[in-house]
Amino acid sequence: MPLSYLAASPLLCFAAACAGDNSSISCRKDGYASTLFLAGNSQHKVMLDRPDVCDLGFEFIPDATSPTIGFIVLPPKELGLASKSTVHRASFLSGEVRKIGEIPASAERRGVDSYVYIFQEGGSIYLNTYAVRKDRIDLSPSSLELVIDGQVCTSPETNVRLMNSEGDTTCKGVASASFSNPICISHSIQGSTITDRAACRELERTSSNK
């Protein structure tokens, strides 16, 4: 059964799950590989060296200037806390396809070329952003951290951090974070600073759903 994808409304599709039109993509298993065909045109195709693409599904994100060129996102073969989705740059005109990187499997797409990954580690919830370029994937140096449990070093002001030990002699000020009174930290190449809780509103909603 073909797997179809509507380029006008990007989403992850599975076999017989999406209705197609002239911009749809069909998927065929070819031995140890999978072939994607654009709009049923046997000449406009790319081949991926995975036989499970038609079963697991995929996401095609076309360029704004050409519906035949874009990114193909493949889910991991097995799901887990550290699972990664692979991202390929593909052209259905030339048949060229190449892997440009990976993103966390649970990352959420925001816009055409940006993914947001929210996860919890220890007493903090983090938000990282990945930018998908034509030849690579960049992890943004700017991120957010919502501390919901622990002691936060608040001084020096550009080196705010969650304290891992009581013997931190460089810390000049300490604040306690809790689920009911969290602390929002903004990280960038300039340093880490405490910022308004409104900036971490999405992370607070995530913590309340846990």
Residue pairs with C-beta under 8 A, 6 or more apart in sequence:
1 15
1 16
2 15
2 16
2 20
2 26
2 27
2 28
3 13
3 14
3 15
3 16
3 17
3 18
3 25
3 26
3 27
3 53
3 54
3 57
3 58
4 13
4 18
4 19
4 20
4 24
4 25
4 26
5 11
5 13
5 18
5 20
5 24
5 25
5 58
5 59
5 60
6 18
6 19
6 20
6 21
6 23
6 24
7 23
7 24
7 25
7 60
7 62
7 67
8 23
10 59
10 60
10 61
10 62
10 109
11 18
11 59
12 57
12 58
12 59
12 73
12 75
13 57
13 58
13 59
14 55
14 56
14 57
15 27
15 54
15 55
17 57
18 24
20 26
22 39
23 38
23 39
23 67
24 39
24 40
25 36
25 37
25 38
25 39
25 60
26 36
26 37
26 40
27 34
27 35
27 36
27 37
27 53
27 54
27 58
28 34
28 35
28 37
28 54
29 51
29 53
29 54
30 47
30 51
31 51
32 49
32 51
33 47
33 48
33 49
33 50
33 51
34 47
34 48
34 50
34 51
34 52
34 53
34 54
35 45
35 46
35 47
35 48
36 45
36 46
36 47
36 48
36 53
36 58
36 60
36 72
36 90
36 92
37 44
37 45
38 44
38 45
38 68
38 92
44 68
44 92
44 93
45 92
45 95
46 72
46 90
46 91
46 92
46 95
46 96
46 97
47 95
47 97
48 72
48 74
48 88
48 97
50 74
50 77
52 77
53 74
56 74
56 75
56 77
57 75
58 72
58 73
58 74
58 75
59 72
59 73
59 109
60 70
60 71
60 72
60 73
60 90
61 70
61 71
61 72
61 73
61 109
61 112
61 113
61 132
62 68
62 69
62 70
63 69
63 70
64 112
68 91
68 92
68 93
69 90
69 91
69 92
69 93
70 89
70 90
71 87
71 88
71 89
71 90
71 100
71 113
71 132
72 87
72 88
72 90
72 97
73 85
73 86
73 87
73 88
73 103
74 85
74 86
74 87
74 88
75 85
75 105
76 83
76 84
76 85
76 86
76 105
79 105
83 104
83 105
83 106
84 102
84 103
84 104
84 105
85 102
85 103
85 104
85 105
85 107
86 99
86 101
86 102
87 99
87 100
87 101
87 102
87 103
87 132
87 137
88 97
88 98
88 99
88 100
89 97
89 98
89 100
89 134
89 135
90 96
90 97
90 98
91 97
100 132
100 133
100 134
100 135
100 136
100 137
101 132
101 136
101 137
102 137
103 115
103 117
103 130
103 132
103 137
104 115
104 117
104 119
106 117
106 119
107 115
107 116
107 117
107 130
108 115
108 116
108 117
108 118
109 115
110 116
110 129
113 131
113 132
113 133
114 129
114 130
114 131
114 132
115 129
115 130
115 132
116 127
116 128
116 129
116 130
117 127
117 128
117 129
117 130
118 125
118 126
118 127
118 202
118 203
118 206
119 125
119 126
119 128
120 126
120 206
120 207
120 210
122 149
122 150
122 162
123 147
123 148
123 149
123 150
123 162
123 177
124 145
124 146
124 147
124 148
124 150
124 162
125 145
125 146
125 148
125 203
125 206
125 207
126 143
126 144
126 145
126 146
126 203
127 143
127 144
127 145
127 200
127 202
127 203
128 139
128 140
128 143
129 139
129 140
129 142
129 143
130 137
130 138
130 139
130 140
131 137
131 138
131 140
141 187
141 188
141 189
142 186
142 187
142 188
142 189
143 186
143 187
144 184
144 185
144 186
144 187
144 199
144 200
144 203
145 162
145 184
145 185
145 186
145 187
145 192
145 200
146 182
146 183
146 184
146 185
146 200
146 203
146 204
146 207
147 162
147 177
147 182
147 183
147 184
147 185
148 177
148 178
148 179
148 182
148 207
149 177
149 178
149 179
150 162
150 163
150 176
150 177
151 162
151 163
151 174
151 175
151 176
151 177
152 160
152 161
152 162
152 163
152 174
152 175
152 176
152 177
152 183
152 185
152 194
153 159
153 160
153 161
153 162
153 163
153 168
153 170
153 171
153 172
153 173
153 174
154 160
154 173
154 174
154 175
154 194
155 171
155 172
155 173
156 170
156 172
157 193
157 194
158 190
158 191
158 192
158 193
159 170
159 191
159 192
160 185
160 191
160 192
160 193
160 194
161 185
161 192
163 171
163 174
175 183
177 183
179 207
182 197
182 200
182 204
182 207
183 194
184 194
184 195
184 196
184 197
184 199
184 200
184 203
185 192
185 193
185 194
185 195
186 192
186 193
186 194
186 195
186 199
197 204
